[in-house]
Amino acid sequence: MSQSRRNFLKAVGASAGMSALYMSGSNTMALAAGDVRAMATAQNGMTGTEIFWDKLRDEFIIEKDLIMLNAANMTPTPKVVHETVIEHTRDMEMNCSFQNRGKYGGLMQRSRDFIAGFLGADADEIGFVRNTSEANNTVINGLDLGPDDEVLIWDQNHPCNNIAWHQRAERLGFKVVTVSTDPKLNAIEDLIRPFKEAINSKTKVLAFSHISNQTGTTLPGKELTQLAHANGAKSLVDGAQTFGYMDIDLHDMGCDFYTSSGQKWILGPREASFIYVKKEAQAELWPNIVTVGWERSKVNGAQKYESLGQRDDGRLWALGRAVEFHNMIGQTRIEERINALAGTLRNHLSEQVRDIDFLTEQADGFNSGIVVALISNTDAKKAAKTIYENYRISGAIGGNGDVLRVRLCPHIYNSMDQMERTAKYISLSI
């Protein structure tokens, strides 16, 4: 564990939870947060019970009959987060003077500190952006690459990563090499081997999704970063599916760049996220946008990558609130709960849904909270419509012809009962 992560955990404390949430510059608090905080900090065993998770769902205003299983794309926010957005939106409408807006400098720095501590980084390595796409493009467009260079990408990356690299290569003439891994895996070596075979002295960047949104496969971030560095390359880790899902220590991972989105697993607001740029890599990464204040921001590390002009600073403060909410519960508890929900869902789907084929091996270490499967011998378009309109299951569900593709991603606002009902309803729809 890095020193940054140790210091953060020491500051938070094993039972401090969300205490800082109510002393951080806003009057907003979740309606039931006091109960949740008390339950989360009373004893470790409490959060292993359905009673706790049932109570926690009171922090969300999800439609009563909706089974929300779309965390890999977008999540609802807890009350403390969206009420923070509303509060500061109203505040700006009432007084958008320079004087009133001055308070956001301090609030944004608190949010930056929360994120850095949460991820085992330093605050001057965190720059605010709107989403993973913007963060990835900051790296892709900010590095000096030429015709003699190569970039190594994974075929299971999000398109915002891979397509952007190809577009940049068309302009600058460098080569993009795509690595494929077998979706049916048995050992970590099966994941590393294709990258090891493809990397060479011309490789300048190894860019990969920490967890694939397409399959749910988890790549070994630390080992692949070490592989990149051993060959003189930098590593870009797309953390859209890991920030808020798993415990991350960026200094321990060692990556040069880490990107993510606030509206996914961290339960944050839309258009509020960050880019991590390791101190040693900042001199080599040019900012994509330069505007008012850049001369001041460039001396503050990664802040030079967040120069965007006018933006919704209240949302960036709300992103810090989402991190605090996670700290109240404990990231390890959250990951364990998501994995338990996903595992239960896989089991019910396997038992109840005919002709189903999961895209990744379901062994521990290879799967994640993302459940992706193909269901054959059905009318995909009709089934997808029935699943949402009749049974109110929200996920990435679609396909063509007679093969239905489902991507179902539970989070802490879901129940075990919903996992069983989801499998039953999908079975009835095909």
C-alpha positions in Angstrom: 0.0 0.0 0.0 1.3 3.4 -0.9 2.0 6.1 1.7 -0.8 8.3 0.2 -3.3 5.6 0.7 -2.1 4.8 4.3 -2.4 8.5 5.2 -5.9 8.7 3.8 -7.2 5.6 5.6 -5.6 6.8 8.8 -7.4 10.2 8.4 -10.7 8.5 7.6 -10.4 6.0 10.4 -12.0 2.6 10.7 -15.2 4.0 12.2 -15.1 7.7 11.2 -17.1 6.9 8.1 -18.8 10.0 6.8 -18.4 12.3 9.8 -16.6 14.9 7.6 -19.6 15.0 5.3 -21.6 17.1 7.7 -18.8 19.6 8.3 -17.7 20.3 4.8 -19.3 23.5 3.7 -22.8 22.6 2.8 -26.1 22.3 4.7 -27.2 19.4 2.5 -27.3 15.9 4.0 -29.1 12.7 3.1 -32.4 12.2 5.0 -31.5 8.9 6.5 -27.7 9.3 6.6 -27.6 9.5 10.3 -29.1 6.0 10.5 -26.9 4.7 7.8 -23.8 6.1 9.4 -24.7 4.7 12.8 -25.3 1.2 11.2 -22.2 1.3 9.1 -20.0 2.2 12.1 -21.6 0.2 14.9 -20.1 -3.1 13.9 -18.6 -4.7 10.8 -21.1 -7.5 10.7 -24.0 -5.1 10.4 -23.2 -4.4 6.7 -23.4 -8.1 5.9 -27.1 -8.1 6.6 -30.0 -7.4 4.3 -31.4 -5.0 7.0 -28.5 -2.6 6.4 -28.7 -2.7 2.6 -32.5 -2.3 2.8 -32.0 0.8 4.9 -29.3 2.1 2.6 -31.7 2.1 -0.3 -33.7 4.8 1.4 -30.8 7.1 0.4 -31.9 6.8 -3.3 -35.1 7.9 -5.0 -35.2 5.2 -7.7 -38.7 4.5 -9.1 -40.4 1.9 -6.9 -40.9 -0.7 -9.6 -37.7 -0.2 -11.5 -34.8 -2.7 -11.2 -31.8 -0.5 -12.0 -29.0 -2.7 -13.4 -27.0 -0.3 -15.4 -24.1 0.8 -13.2 -21.5 0.3 -16.0 -23.2 3.2 -17.8 -24.9 5.4 -15.3 -26.1 5.2 -11.8 -28.6 7.2 -9.6 -27.0 9.3 -7.0 -27.7 9.2 -3.3 -29.7 12.1 -1.8 -26.6 13.8 -0.4 -25.1 14.0 -3.8 -28.0 15.2 -5.9 -29.2 17.5 -3.2 -25.7 19.1 -3.2 -26.0 19.7 -7.0 -29.5 21.2 -6.5 -28.4 23.4 -3.6 -25.4 24.9 -5.4 -27.4 25.3 -8.7 -29.9 27.3 -6.7 -27.1 29.2 -5.0 -25.6 30.2 -8.4 -29.0 31.3 -9.7 -29.4 33.5 -6.7 -26.0 35.0 -6.8 -23.6 34.3 -9.6 -21.2 37.2 -8.6 -17.5 36.7 -8.6 -17.6 37.2 -4.9 -20.1 34.4 -4.2 -18.4 32.1 -6.7 -15.1 32.5 -4.9 -16.1 29.8 -2.3 -15.9 27.1 -5.0 -12.1 27.2 -5.0 -12.0 25.8 -1.5 -14.8 23.3 -2.1 -13.2 22.0 -5.3 -9.9 21.6 -3.4 -11.7 19.6 -0.8 -13.2 17.4 -3.5 -9.7 17.0 -5.1 -8.3 16.0 -1.7 -11.1 13.4 -1.1 -10.5 11.8 -4.5 -6.7 11.8 -4.2 -6.9 10.2 -0.8 -9.5 7.7 -1.9 -7.3 6.6 -4.8 -3.9 6.6 -3.1 -2.7 9.7 -5.0 -1.5 13.2 -4.3 -3.9 16.1 -4.8 -1.7 17.8 -7.4 -2.0 14.7 -9.5 -5.8 15.1 -9.9 -7.3 17.3 -12.6 -11.1 17.7 -13.0 -12.7 16.8 -16.3 -16.3 15.9 -17.3 -16.0 12.1 -18.0 -13.7 9.3 -19.1 -13.9 10.2 -22.8 -12.5 13.7 -22.1 -9.9 12.3 -19.7 -8.7 9.6 -22.3 -8.6 12.2 -25.0 -6.5 14.5 -22.8 -3.8 11.8 -22.8 -4.3 10.7 -26.4 -4.0 14.3 -27.8 -1.5 15.5 -25.2 1.4 13.1 -25.8 4.1 13.7 -28.5 4.0 10.7 -30.8 5.4 10.3 -34.3 5.7 7.8 -37.2 8.3 5.6 -35.5 6.1 5.1 -32.4 3.5 2.4 -31.5 0.6 2.4 -29.1 -0.7 -0.9 -27.7 -4.5 -1.1 -27.1 -6.8 -3.9 -25.9 -9.7 -5.1 -28.2 -12.0 -5.0 -25.2 -11.4 -1.3 -24.4 -14.2 1.2 -24.5 -14.6 2.8 -27.9 -13.7 6.2 -26.5 -10.3 4.9 -25.9 -9.6 2.8 -29.1 -11.4 5.0 -31.7 -9.6 8.1 -30.4 -6.2 6.4 -30.7 -6.9 5.5 -34.3 -8.1 9.0 -35.1 -5.0 10.5 -33.6 -2.8 8.0 -35.5 -4.3 9.1 -38.8 -3.0 12.6 -38.1 0.4 11.8 -36.6 1.3 8.6 -38.4 2.1 6.4 -35.4 1.0 2.7 -35.4 -1.8 1.4 -33.3 -1.5 -2.3 -32.4 -4.6 -4.1 -31.0 -4.1 -7.0 -28.5 -6.8 -9.7 -28.1 -7.3 -11.9 -25.1 -9.4 -15.1 -24.9 -12.7 -14.4 -23.1 -12.5 -17.9 -21.6 -9.6 -17.5 -19.2 -8.0 -19.8 -16.6 -4.9 -17.9 -15.4 -3.6 -14.4 -15.1 -0.8 -15.4 -17.5 -3.5 -15.7 -20.2 -4.2 -12.0 -19.8 -0.7 -10.8 -19.7 0.8 -13.0 -22.4 -0.7 -11.3 -25.5 0.5 -7.9 -24.3 4.0 -9.3 -23.6 4.1 -10.8 -27.1 3.0 -7.5 -28.8 5.1 -4.9 -26.8 8.5 -3.8 -28.2 11.0 -1.0 -28.1 8.7 1.2 -30.4 5.8 1.0 -27.9 5.3 4.3 -26.2 1.9 3.7 -24.6 0.0 0.7 -23.3 -3.7 1.7 -23.0 -6.2 -0.6 -21.5 -9.5 -0.7 -19.6 -8.9 -1.9 -16.0 -12.3 -3.7 -16.4 -13.9 -4.1 -19.8 -17.4 -2.6 -20.1 -17.9 -5.1 -23.0 -17.3 -8.3 -21.1 -16.6 -7.5 -17.4 -13.1 -9.0 -17.7 -10.6 -7.5 -15.2 -7.1 -6.9 -16.3 -4.1 -6.9 -13.9 -3.4 -3.2 -13.8 -0.2 -3.3 -11.8 1.4 -6.1 -13.7 0.6 -4.5 -17.1 1.9 -1.2 -15.9 5.1 -2.9 -14.9 5.3 -4.5 -18.3 4.9 -1.1 -20.0 7.6 0.5 -17.9 10.0 -2.4 -18.4 9.8 -1.7 -22.1 10.1 2.1 -21.8 6.4 2.8 -22.4 3.7 4.6 -20.3 0.5 3.1 -19.1 -3.0 4.6 -19.5 -5.5 2.8 -17.4 -9.2 3.5 -18.2 -10.8 3.2 -14.8 -14.4 4.0 -15.7 -15.4 0.6 -14.4 -13.2 0.5 -11.3 -13.5 4.0 -9.6 -16.1 3.3 -6.9 -16.3 -0.4 -7.6 -12.9 -1.7 -6.3 -10.3 -0.4 -3.9 -7.7 1.4 -5.9 -4.2 2.6 -4.9 -2.8 4.5 -7.9 0.7 4.9 -6.4 0.9 1.2 -5.8 -0.4 0.4 -9.3 2.2 2.7 -10.7 0.3 3.8 -13.8 1.2 7.1 -15.5 -2.4 8.0 -16.3 -5.8 6.9 -14.8 -9.1 8.1 -16.1 -12.6 7.7 -14.9 -16.2 8.9 -14.8 -18.3 10.2 -11.9 -21.6 8.9 -13.0 -20.9 5.2 -12.8 -19.8 3.1 -9.8 -18.9 6.0 -7.5 -22.6 7.2 -7.6 -21.6 10.7 -8.5 -23.2 13.4 -10.7 -23.1 13.6 -14.4 -20.3 15.6 -16.2 -18.0 15.5 -13.1 -14.9 13.4 -13.0 -11.1 13.6 -13.0 -7.9 12.6 -14.7 -4.9 11.3 -12.7 -1.5 12.2 -14.1 1.5 11.0 -12.2 3.9 13.8 -11.2 6.7 12.3 -13.3 4.5 12.2 -16.4 3.1 15.7 -16.2 6.0 17.3 -18.0 5.4 15.1 -21.0 1.6 15.6 -21.3 0.4 18.8 -22.9 -3.0 20.2 -22.0 -5.7 20.0 -24.7 -7.4 23.3 -23.7 -5.8 26.5 -22.6 -7.9 29.4 -21.4 -8.2 32.0 -18.7 -6.3 31.0 -15.6 -4.1 28.4 -17.2 -0.9 30.3 -16.3 -1.9 30.0 -12.6 -3.1 26.4 -12.9 0.0 25.1 -14.7 2.1 25.5 -11.5 -0.4 23.3 -9.6 0.3 20.0 -11.2 -2.6 18.3 -12.9 -4.8 21.3 -12.5 -3.4 22.4 -15.9 -5.5 19.7 -17.5 -8.8 21.0 -16.2 -8.7 24.4 -17.9 -12.1 24.5 -19.5 -13.6 27.9 -19.0 -16.9 28.3 -17.2 -18.2 25.1 -15.6 -20.5 23.8 -13.0 -18.3 23.8 -9.9 -21.1 22.6 -7.7 -21.1 19.3 -9.5 -17.4 18.9 -8.8 -18.0 19.5 -5.1 -20.8 16.9 -5.3 -18.3 14.4 -6.7 -16.4 14.8 -3.5 -19.6 14.1 -1.7 -20.0 10.8 -3.6 -16.5 9.8 -2.4 -17.5 10.7 1.2 -20.6 8.5 0.8 -18.5 5.6 -0.2 -16.2 6.2 2.8 -19.2 6.1 5.1 -19.9 2.5 4.0 -16.4 1.4 3.2 -15.1 0.6 -0.3 -14.3 -3.0 0.6 -17.9 -3.5 1.8 -19.2 -2.0 -1.4 -17.1 -4.2 -3.6 -18.1 -7.3 -1.6 -21.8 -6.4 -1.9 -21.6 -5.7 -5.6 -19.8 -9.0 -6.2 -22.3 -10.9 -4.0 -25.2 -9.4 -6.0 -23.5 -10.1 -9.4 -22.7 -13.7 -8.3 -26.3 -14.3 -7.2 -27.5 -12.9 -10.5 -25.2 -15.1 -12.5 -26.4 -18.2 -10.6 -30.1 -17.4 -11.1 -29.5 -16.7 -14.8 -27.6 -19.9 -15.2 -30.4 -21.9 -13.6 -33.4 -20.1 -15.1 -32.5 -18.8 -18.6 -32.1 -21.3 -21.4 -29.4 -21.0 -24.1 -27.4 -18.5 -22.1 -23.6 -18.1 -22.6 -21.6 -15.8 -20.3 -18.9 -13.9 -22.2 -16.2 -14.3 -19.6 -15.0 -17.1 -17.3 -16.9 -16.7 -14.0 -14.0 -17.6 -11.8 -12.9 -15.2 -9.0 -10.3 -12.7 -10.3 -11.6 -12.6 -13.8 -15.2 -11.5 -13.4 -16.5 -8.3 -11.8 -19.8 -6.6 -11.0 -20.5 -6.5 -14.8 -22.5 -9.5 -16.0 -22.5 -10.0 -19.8 -24.2 -12.8 -21.6 -25.6 -13.9 -24.9 -29.0 -15.6 -25.0 -29.6 -17.5 -28.2 -32.8 -18.7 -30.0 -35.0 -15.7 -29.2 -36.4 -12.7 -30.9 -33.8 -10.2 -29.5 -35.7 -7.0 -30.3 -39.0 -8.2 -28.9 -37.3 -9.7 -25.8 -35.4 -6.4 -25.1 -38.7 -4.4 -25.3 -40.5 -6.8 -23.0 -37.8 -6.9 -20.4 -37.9 -3.1 -20.0 -41.5 -2.2 -20.7 -43.2 -5.2 -19.0 -40.8 -6.0 -16.2 -39.0 -2.7 -15.7 -35.5 -4.0 -15.8 -33.0 -1.3 -16.8 -29.7 -2.6 -18.3 -27.8 -2.6 -21.6 -30.1 -5.1 -23.3 -30.5 -5.5 -27.1 -29.2 -7.4 -30.1 -30.2 -8.4 -33.6 -31.9 -11.4 -35.0 -32.2 -14.4 -32.6 -29.3 -13.5 -30.2 -30.1 -11.2 -27.2 -27.2 -9.5 -25.5 -27.6 -8.5 -21.9 -25.2 -6.5 -19.7 -26.5 -6.3 -16.1 -24.6 -4.4 -13.5 -26.0 -4.3 -9.9 -25.0 -1.8 -7.2 -25.6 -1.2 -3.5 -29.2 0.1 -4.2 -30.2 -3.4 -5.5 -31.5 -6.3 -3.4 -30.9 -10.0 -3.6 -34.6 -10.4 -4.4 -34.2 -8.2 -7.4 -31.5 -10.5 -8.7 -33.8 -13.5 -8.5 -36.7 -11.6 -10.1 -34.4 -10.4 -12.9 -33.5 -13.9 -14.0 -37.2 -14.9 -13.7 -38.4 -12.0 -15.8 -35.7 -12.5 -18.5 -36.7 -16.2 -18.7 -40.3 -15.2 -19.2 -39.3 -12.7 -21.9 -37.4 -14.9 -24.3 
